[in-house]
Amino acid sequence: MDKIGVLGLGKVGSLVATLLSSKYEVEGMDRNQPDETFPFKIVKGDVSKDETIREFLKNKQAVVSCLPYFLNIDIARTAADMGVHYFDLTEDVPTLNAIIELSKESKAVMAPQCGLAPGFIGILGAGLYSQFSEFRSVKLRVGALPLHPMGQLGYSFTWSAEGVINEYLNDAEVIHNSQRKMVSSLDDVESININGRQYEAFSTSGGLGTMCETLEGTVDTLNYKTMRYPGHRDAMKLLLYDLQLKNDRKLAKDILNNALPLVDEDIVLVYAAVEGKIDGDLRRKEFSESYRKISLDGKDWRAISWTTACSISAVVDLVSEGKLKNKGFIKQEEIPLEMFLKSHFGAMYETYKDPK
């Protein structure tokens, strides 16, 4: 793998292409020409047109989609048909299921959900539970937040507004009392304290990726929750359900984008906890880290951008180096944590930890 295409050059896609261009020949495509200059070739194109995507991919071995979730199925279908390795950041469950089906006939890798959550959080959770001879609970939590919250929502859209609304409205898959089931997002609220600061966490869809299928029959409790500042969940329930904006996602997106300006200072929180037995003793292992913006080659990158970008770049790189399989579907929890963190891009999670 030496030629890689990156579709979508927004907050995350431009950094994915920048990182990968340090090792590979990268070409990016977006419907708009970016205002900034980047160290890779950029072409303008309508990514919703199949003929445009086929022309873009004809001389490439891999494509990384950093597009909104609703565009990914068509991109994945074209990649599978052309035998091009496919990677994306989607949290959307129907998109995941469609790509799983495509992977059964594909001669290349199909690896969706390679971002932060789903993505790194699944690799991390598997890295913890693999240390146990038996385990009873796996709890995964991620928050991408403004460092200095304002207003009742205490939030800023540091990534796709469509994606946030999607994960708030779609049901979440969990394992509860050893049973795999669907639960309502925005429910099952809990309080969590990290580094002396209080947050709330609640169910949202997509964060577990394929882990419920992987762990069905082996664990009593498995769930993923999004972390926010206290009060955010109640405000979103009011907006989406009491005011019925759940029935008009475009209007909800427009209102929230207008109300919540982008901030330069953000923080990403990652927490995972596994309980079970190690050598016959009941144990609990935890991971808790936070990440802030960093500077790379003279440019500042928000925490959500680089934590997402380095995760998908690491998976692409591991496939290219032959350390992961080169055909079919890749589950995030199949990727060894130690290998991931030692990889060229995954090591950023160790290098740029927020000092406590």
C-alpha positions as CSV (number, residue, x, y, z in Angstrom):
1,M,0.0,0.0,0.0
2,D,1.7,3.2,-1.1
3,K,-1.1,5.4,-2.6
4,I,-4.0,6.4,-0.3
5,G,-7.1,8.6,-1.0
6,V,-8.7,10.6,1.8
7,L,-12.3,11.7,1.2
8,G,-13.5,14.8,3.2
9,L,-11.0,17.4,4.3
10,G,-12.7,18.9,7.3
11,K,-11.4,19.1,10.9
12,V,-10.4,15.5,11.0
13,G,-9.9,14.5,7.4
14,S,-7.3,17.2,6.7
15,L,-5.2,15.9,9.7
16,V,-5.7,12.2,8.6
17,A,-4.3,13.1,5.2
18,T,-1.5,15.2,6.8
19,L,-0.4,12.3,9.1
20,L,-0.6,9.7,6.4
21,S,1.3,11.9,3.9
22,S,4.4,11.6,6.2
23,K,4.6,7.9,5.1
24,Y,2.5,7.5,2.0
25,E,1.5,9.2,-1.3
26,V,-1.8,10.8,-0.3
27,E,-4.4,12.6,-2.4
28,G,-7.4,14.3,-0.7
29,M,-10.8,15.1,-2.2
30,D,-13.4,17.6,-1.0
31,R,-16.2,19.4,-2.6
32,N,-14.6,22.7,-1.5
33,Q,-11.0,23.8,-1.8
34,P,-9.5,24.2,1.7
35,D,-8.4,27.7,2.7
36,E,-5.2,26.3,4.2
37,T,-2.2,24.7,2.5
38,F,-1.4,21.1,3.2
39,P,1.4,18.7,2.4
40,F,-0.6,16.5,0.0
41,K,-2.4,16.9,-3.3
42,I,-6.0,18.0,-3.2
43,V,-8.7,17.7,-5.9
44,K,-12.2,19.1,-5.9
45,G,-15.0,16.7,-6.5
46,D,-18.6,15.7,-5.8
47,V,-18.1,12.7,-3.4
48,S,-21.8,11.7,-3.9
49,K,-21.2,10.7,-7.5
50,D,-20.0,7.2,-8.1
51,E,-18.1,8.0,-11.3
52,T,-16.1,10.7,-9.4
53,I,-15.2,8.2,-6.7
54,R,-14.2,5.5,-9.2
55,E,-11.9,8.0,-11.0
56,F,-10.4,9.1,-7.7
57,L,-9.7,5.5,-6.6
58,K,-8.5,3.9,-9.9
59,N,-4.7,4.2,-9.0
60,K,-5.0,3.8,-5.2
61,Q,-4.7,0.9,-2.8
62,A,-6.8,2.4,0.1
63,V,-9.4,5.0,0.8
64,V,-10.1,6.7,4.1
65,S,-13.6,8.2,4.3
66,C,-13.9,11.2,6.7
67,L,-17.3,12.0,5.3
68,P,-20.6,12.2,7.1
69,Y,-22.0,8.8,8.0
70,F,-24.8,8.9,5.4
71,L,-22.3,9.0,2.5
72,N,-20.2,6.0,3.6
73,I,-22.2,3.0,2.3
74,D,-21.9,4.1,-1.3
75,I,-18.2,4.8,-0.9
76,A,-17.6,1.4,0.8
77,R,-19.6,-0.4,-2.0
78,T,-17.4,1.2,-4.7
79,A,-14.2,0.4,-2.8
80,A,-15.2,-3.2,-2.3
81,D,-16.1,-3.5,-6.0
82,M,-12.7,-2.1,-7.0
83,G,-10.7,-4.1,-4.4
84,V,-9.5,-1.0,-2.6
85,H,-9.0,-1.2,1.2
86,Y,-11.7,0.9,3.0
87,F,-11.5,2.7,6.3
88,D,-14.0,5.1,7.9
89,L,-15.0,6.9,11.1
90,T,-18.7,6.1,11.2
91,E,-20.6,5.6,14.4
92,D,-23.8,4.7,12.5
93,V,-25.0,1.2,13.1
94,P,-26.9,0.6,9.8
95,T,-23.8,1.8,7.9
96,L,-21.7,-0.7,10.0
97,N,-24.1,-3.6,9.2
98,A,-24.0,-2.8,5.5
99,I,-20.2,-2.7,5.4
100,I,-20.1,-6.1,7.2
101,E,-22.2,-7.6,4.4
102,L,-19.9,-6.0,1.8
103,S,-16.8,-7.4,3.5
104,K,-18.0,-11.0,2.9
105,E,-17.3,-10.7,-0.8
106,S,-14.6,-8.0,-0.8
107,K,-11.0,-8.9,-1.8
108,A,-9.7,-6.0,0.3
109,V,-10.0,-4.9,3.9
110,M,-13.2,-3.3,5.2
111,A,-12.5,-1.4,8.4
112,P,-15.2,1.0,9.5
113,Q,-15.4,2.7,12.9
114,C,-11.7,3.5,13.2
115,G,-12.0,6.8,15.1
116,L,-12.1,7.5,18.8
117,A,-15.5,6.0,19.8
118,P,-16.0,3.6,18.1
119,G,-12.4,2.9,17.4
120,F,-9.7,3.5,20.0
121,I,-12.1,2.9,22.9
122,G,-12.8,-0.6,21.6
123,I,-9.1,-1.4,21.2
124,L,-8.6,-0.1,24.8
125,G,-11.5,-2.1,26.3
126,A,-10.2,-5.3,24.6
127,G,-6.7,-4.6,25.9
128,L,-8.1,-4.5,29.4
129,Y,-10.4,-7.5,29.3
130,S,-7.8,-9.6,27.6
131,Q,-5.9,-9.5,30.9
132,F,-8.7,-11.4,32.7
133,S,-9.3,-15.1,32.8
134,E,-13.0,-14.3,33.2
135,F,-14.8,-10.9,33.4
136,R,-18.2,-9.7,34.4
137,S,-18.4,-6.1,33.3
138,V,-16.8,-3.8,30.7
139,K,-17.7,-0.1,30.9
140,L,-16.4,2.3,28.3
141,R,-16.8,6.1,28.5
142,V,-15.6,8.9,26.1
143,G,-16.3,12.7,26.2
144,A,-15.2,15.3,23.6
145,L,-15.9,18.7,25.2
146,P,-15.0,22.4,25.2
147,L,-12.3,22.9,27.9
148,H,-14.2,25.9,29.3
149,P,-18.0,25.2,29.1
150,M,-20.6,28.0,28.8
151,G,-24.4,27.9,28.9
152,Q,-26.6,25.0,29.9
153,L,-25.5,22.7,27.1
154,G,-21.8,23.2,27.9
155,Y,-20.9,22.0,24.5
156,S,-19.4,22.9,21.2
157,F,-19.5,20.9,17.9
158,T,-15.9,19.9,17.5
159,W,-17.0,17.2,15.1
160,S,-20.0,16.5,12.9
161,A,-23.3,17.8,14.2
162,E,-25.1,15.2,12.1
163,G,-23.1,12.5,13.9
164,V,-23.9,13.8,17.4
165,I,-27.6,14.0,16.7
166,N,-27.5,10.6,15.1
167,E,-25.9,9.0,18.2
168,Y,-28.3,10.8,20.5
169,L,-31.4,9.6,18.7
170,N,-30.6,6.1,17.6
171,D,-30.9,3.2,20.1
172,A,-27.7,1.9,21.8
173,E,-26.7,-1.7,21.9
174,V,-25.6,-3.1,25.3
175,I,-25.3,-6.4,27.2
176,H,-27.3,-6.2,30.4
177,N,-27.8,-9.2,32.8
178,S,-26.0,-11.3,30.2
179,Q,-28.6,-10.4,27.5
180,R,-27.7,-8.5,24.3
181,K,-30.4,-5.8,23.9
182,M,-31.1,-2.3,22.6
183,V,-31.7,0.7,25.0
184,S,-32.7,4.3,24.4
185,S,-29.9,6.8,23.9
186,L,-29.8,9.7,26.4
187,D,-30.9,7.4,29.1
188,D,-29.2,5.5,32.0
189,V,-27.6,8.7,33.3
190,E,-24.7,8.4,35.8
191,S,-22.3,10.8,37.5
192,I,-18.6,10.3,37.0
193,N,-15.6,12.2,38.5
194,I,-12.4,12.4,36.5
195,N,-9.4,14.4,37.7
196,G,-11.5,16.1,40.3
197,R,-14.2,17.4,37.9
198,Q,-17.7,16.2,37.7
199,Y,-19.3,14.9,34.5
200,E,-22.5,13.1,33.5
201,A,-22.5,10.0,31.3
202,F,-25.4,8.5,29.4
203,S,-26.1,5.9,26.7
204,T,-25.5,6.8,23.1
205,S,-25.5,4.7,20.0
206,G,-22.6,3.2,18.0
207,G,-19.8,3.6,20.5
208,L,-19.3,-0.2,21.0
209,G,-19.0,-1.0,17.4
210,T,-19.1,-4.8,17.1
211,M,-18.2,-5.5,20.7
212,C,-21.6,-6.8,21.8
213,E,-21.5,-9.5,19.2
214,T,-17.9,-10.3,20.2
215,L,-18.6,-10.6,23.9
216,E,-22.1,-12.1,23.8
217,G,-22.3,-15.0,26.2
218,T,-19.1,-14.1,28.1
219,V,-20.0,-10.9,30.0
220,D,-22.8,-9.8,32.3
221,T,-22.5,-6.1,31.6
222,L,-21.2,-4.2,28.6
223,N,-22.0,-0.6,27.8
224,Y,-20.7,2.6,26.3
225,K,-21.7,6.1,27.4
226,T,-20.9,9.6,26.3
227,M,-19.6,12.0,28.9
228,R,-20.8,15.6,29.0
229,Y,-20.9,18.4,31.5
230,P,-23.9,18.2,34.0
231,G,-27.2,19.4,32.5
232,H,-26.4,18.7,28.9
233,R,-28.5,15.6,28.7
234,D,-31.6,17.2,30.1
235,A,-31.3,20.1,27.7
236,M,-30.9,17.7,24.7
237,K,-34.0,15.7,25.8
238,L,-36.0,18.9,25.9
239,L,-34.8,19.9,22.5
240,L,-35.1,16.6,20.7
241,Y,-38.1,15.0,22.4
242,D,-40.2,17.7,24.2
243,L,-39.9,20.1,21.3
244,Q,-40.1,17.2,18.8
245,L,-36.9,18.1,16.8
246,K,-36.2,14.4,16.7
247,N,-38.5,14.4,13.7
248,D,-36.5,17.1,11.9
249,R,-32.8,16.3,12.2
250,K,-31.8,19.0,9.7
251,L,-33.5,21.7,11.7
252,A,-32.0,20.3,15.0
253,K,-28.6,20.4,13.3
254,D,-29.1,24.0,12.1
255,I,-30.2,25.3,15.5
256,L,-27.4,23.6,17.3
257,N,-24.7,24.7,14.8
258,N,-26.0,28.3,15.1
259,A,-26.1,28.2,19.0
260,L,-22.8,26.4,19.7
261,P,-19.8,28.1,18.1
262,L,-16.6,26.2,17.5
263,V,-14.0,26.6,20.3
264,D,-10.2,26.4,20.0
265,E,-9.6,24.8,23.4
266,D,-11.2,21.4,23.8
267,I,-10.6,18.3,25.9
268,V,-11.1,14.6,25.2
269,L,-11.7,12.3,28.1
270,V,-11.3,8.5,27.8
271,Y,-12.2,6.1,30.6
272,A,-12.5,2.3,30.6
273,A,-13.1,-0.1,33.5
274,V,-13.2,-3.9,33.5
275,E,-14.1,-6.2,36.4
276,G,-13.4,-9.9,36.6
277,K,-11.0,-12.5,37.8
278,I,-7.2,-12.7,37.4
279,D,-5.5,-15.8,38.8
280,G,-8.7,-16.5,40.7
281,D,-8.8,-13.1,42.4
282,L,-11.6,-10.5,41.8
283,R,-9.9,-7.5,40.2
284,R,-10.8,-4.2,38.6
285,K,-8.6,-2.6,36.0
286,E,-9.1,1.0,34.8
287,F,-7.8,3.4,32.2
288,S,-8.4,7.2,32.6
289,E,-6.7,9.8,30.4
290,S,-7.4,13.2,29.0
291,Y,-6.0,14.9,25.9
292,R,-5.9,18.5,24.8
293,K,-5.0,20.3,21.6
294,I,-1.5,19.9,20.2
295,S,0.7,21.6,17.6
296,L,2.1,19.7,14.7
297,D,4.4,21.3,12.0
298,G,3.3,24.7,13.2
299,K,-0.5,24.1,13.1
300,D,-2.7,23.7,16.1
301,W,-5.1,20.7,16.1
302,R,-8.0,20.3,18.5
303,A,-8.0,17.3,20.8
304,I,-11.0,15.6,19.1
305,S,-9.3,16.0,15.7
306,W,-5.9,14.5,16.5
307,T,-7.2,11.7,18.8
308,T,-9.6,10.6,16.0
309,A,-7.1,11.1,13.2
310,C,-4.2,9.2,14.8
311,S,-6.5,6.3,15.5
312,I,-7.6,5.7,12.0
313,S,-4.2,6.5,10.6
314,A,-2.7,3.8,12.9
315,V,-5.2,1.2,11.6
316,V,-4.4,2.1,8.0
317,D,-0.6,1.9,8.8
318,L,-1.0,-1.5,10.6
319,V,-2.8,-3.0,7.6
320,S,-0.2,-1.6,5.2
321,E,2.6,-3.1,7.3
322,G,1.0,-6.5,7.3
323,K,0.4,-6.5,11.0
324,L,-3.4,-6.9,10.5
325,K,-5.2,-9.1,8.0
326,N,-5.3,-7.8,4.4
327,K,-8.8,-9.0,3.5
328,G,-12.3,-8.9,5.0
329,F,-13.8,-7.1,8.0
330,I,-11.6,-5.8,10.8
331,K,-13.2,-5.4,14.3
332,Q,-11.6,-2.8,16.4
333,E,-11.4,-5.1,19.4
334,E,-9.3,-7.5,17.3
335,I,-6.5,-5.0,17.2
336,P,-4.0,-5.6,20.0
337,L,-3.7,-2.6,22.3
338,E,0.1,-2.9,22.8
339,M,0.7,-3.1,19.0
340,F,-1.6,-0.1,18.4
341,L,0.1,2.1,21.0
342,K,3.6,1.2,19.6
343,S,2.6,1.9,16.1
344,H,3.8,5.0,14.3
345,F,0.5,7.0,14.7
346,G,-1.1,5.2,17.7
347,A,1.9,6.2,19.8
348,M,0.5,9.7,19.8
349,Y,-1.9,8.6,22.5
350,E,1.2,8.0,24.7
351,T,3.2,11.0,23.6
352,Y,0.4,13.6,24.1
353,K,-1.2,12.5,27.3
354,D,-2.6,15.5,29.3
355,P,-0.2,15.9,32.3
356,K,-2.2,15.4,35.5
